[in-house]
Structures are given as structure tokens and as C-alpha cells.
């Protein structure tokens, strides 16, 4: 009896240590049929010492390098766990930095290995306008040619906040651009519902068919009233969207106003979805005057400001090192450091599961070439690996049923 009590005590202490250090939640949220949410950790620091980092990504060129954006205006390379001393790109003199402004987006051309093109999104010094520019690599593969800047788009910003800023190439080879509603509060200019404004939208352009860019013919407003660049509308401040590299579907983290944060979903190849902002904040009425017209698309999940105040959109895990994470969509809250997961079965999404409550200000997620997922800690200046924990290797199997796995 004493041996059994001792074993139980050891196990209880192990549980307490594990859950105390990682601040794991019990996962009381209802699950979709067959959903088995993993346990995760972000303890492993991949690189650190960054100045307000807001993105980590890869070039898709086989080099295995990670590229980290610093909001003040630099891009730095991480190779073999070390941050290179010379920035890949330094455009601090061109960037208006502070608050929600700065160097906000980076995307490498799908054929970057051959053409050396990459694209950035920043707010311009002087007037705060959004600028999307193309740059070219120099003869040194670790340093871009600063003089190669070629402007694709300049979009005036009426206020300093809600700049969006994300750039990503879809499975279709087109460049997608996330634009906030122009700022202030409540979208006072009704930009998100205005089909002639590029603000409050996801834009989609073809960087290969024309100069400075072409319009894909299947964009929803081609040949009719509305800006040709628009792909989706009704967004407040899409802070990080991504594509599922297996399906091509888009998932969008849209930052809320006063009460609700949301995750939106756009199936691959489906144009013209209207996510409802300013009429709705999440699934809740915000301002119906004037009313929104047409069909509105509700978010796949939302959370209230009792849980967090600023959503950071993430990625569907398609990596190779953590099979238990396969197919889960991970997202976070910037202000609270919480990380949730969703799982899709057919056309049904599971209820979200709160997996981890961290002390980090998660400004972004990112992928490497293998599909492994990382988080970016804005104030801590670090990039961390999102990894699975195999509890069967840490806890006696006889106690695993107690924690619902």
C-alpha cells in the first residue's frame, strides 16, 4: 500500500510540474468527433536578439534559412541556428515605425530560386501609406539589392492603425495582400464594405503577367463595379493569414474591435467572400447602419475579450517531425499569449481547444521549408519552435486516461 501511495504521489507531482511549467489547460471545450488535440510546447528557442520581430518565413529555395522581419525595417537571416550579422535587407529610412506601423510583410516569389524576387509590405515614412515593393537578391545570396526596389502598389492610409500588412503567395501562384480597414475605430469611413476601396480587404494580384502587376481574370469584381484587385472583403484588420500548403485553403485571423476576435476561412479558389465587418464583430451585431448587402460569411470560430484581445492568425501544421500535430490549425492571442487549435473534418470545424498559455507576445506564426511551425515573440525578440509533447514518454501509461488522452 505504501508503494502504491508513493507511486501515486510521484505521478501527482509529475502532473503538477508538467502542467505548472507549460501552463497547459485541461481542454474542457467540446471536441469534434474523432478529434484528439495534442499537447504542445514552445520552449525551444530557435533564434533570439531581434528588435520587435513580426514575422518568420522561408525562401523556398532549399537553403533551409529562416527570414525574420523586424518591425523597424530590417530583415535578418537565421541559418544553422545563428543570426547573420549583416541584414538581408535594411529599409529603416523608408519605413514609418511605431504602434501598428512598420515593416509588416514579406513573401518570396514561388520561383525565387531562379528569379531572386521577393516582396515586402511596409508603411511609408512621411505619410504612413502602405507600400508593396519588389526587391531582387544581389550576387551575395544572403544580401538583397537595396537599389532594386520596384513599387507595385501604394495605398493611402487615413489613420495610423489597422494596416494589415501580410503578404503570401497562394497555391495558384498569385500574390495575396492583407489590408486593414484604414484605422481609427469602428471603420468610420466604411472602407471594409466599400467595394471601390482597397482597405478592409484581401487583395489578389498576378505579379508575373504584367508590369507592375496583372489582375487575375477570376477576381470577383473584374468587369463590374468594384476594385479589380479585391479577392475578399469585410475585414477589420487581418493580422496574419496563411494557406494550408496541402489544400490551398486560406485561414485569416481578423482582429476585433471591442468584444470579439475571429478566425475566418476561405476555401481554395472561392472568390468574393464578405466577412461582415463593420456590420458584425465576429457573429455579433456591431453597426448595421448602413446595412451590409449580399451574403455574409461568418467566422469558423471566435473568442471574447475575456479570453484575449488581439488575435494572431497561424498555420495548419503540415510538417514532418510531429505527426500528432498533422492537420491542426494553430492560432494565438497577442496580448495573452494563448495558443489554440482547430481541426477540420469534412466541412465541420471542431470547437477550439486551448492548448497552451504562454508568457509570450505572439506577433506571428511562420513555416520553414519542411512545414514546421514557429512562433514569434514580439517583446522577447525570439523565434520559437512549436513542437508536440509525447506524454506517453513522460507519464506512466496507467495514468494517461486521467488526463483524457
Secondary structure, 3 states (H helix, E strand, C coil): CHHHHHHHHHHHHHHHHHHHHHCCCCCCCCCCCCCCCCEEECCCEEEECCCCEEEEECCCCCCCCEEEEECCCEEEEEECCEECCCCCEECHHHECCECCECEEEEEECCCHHHHCEEEEEEEECCCCCEEEEEEEECCCCCCEEEEEEEEEEEECCCCCCCCCCCEEECCCCCEEEEECCCCCCCCCCCCCCCCCCCCCEEEEEECCCCCCCECCCCCCCCCCCCCCCEEEECCCCEEEEEECCCCCCEEEEECCCCCEEEEEEECCCCCCCECCCCCEECCEECCCCCCCCCCCCCCCEEEECCCCCCEEEEEECCCCCCHHHCCEEEEEECCCCEEEEEEEECCEECCCEEEEECCCCEEEEEECCCCCEEEEECCCCEEEECEEECHHHCCCHHHHHHHCC
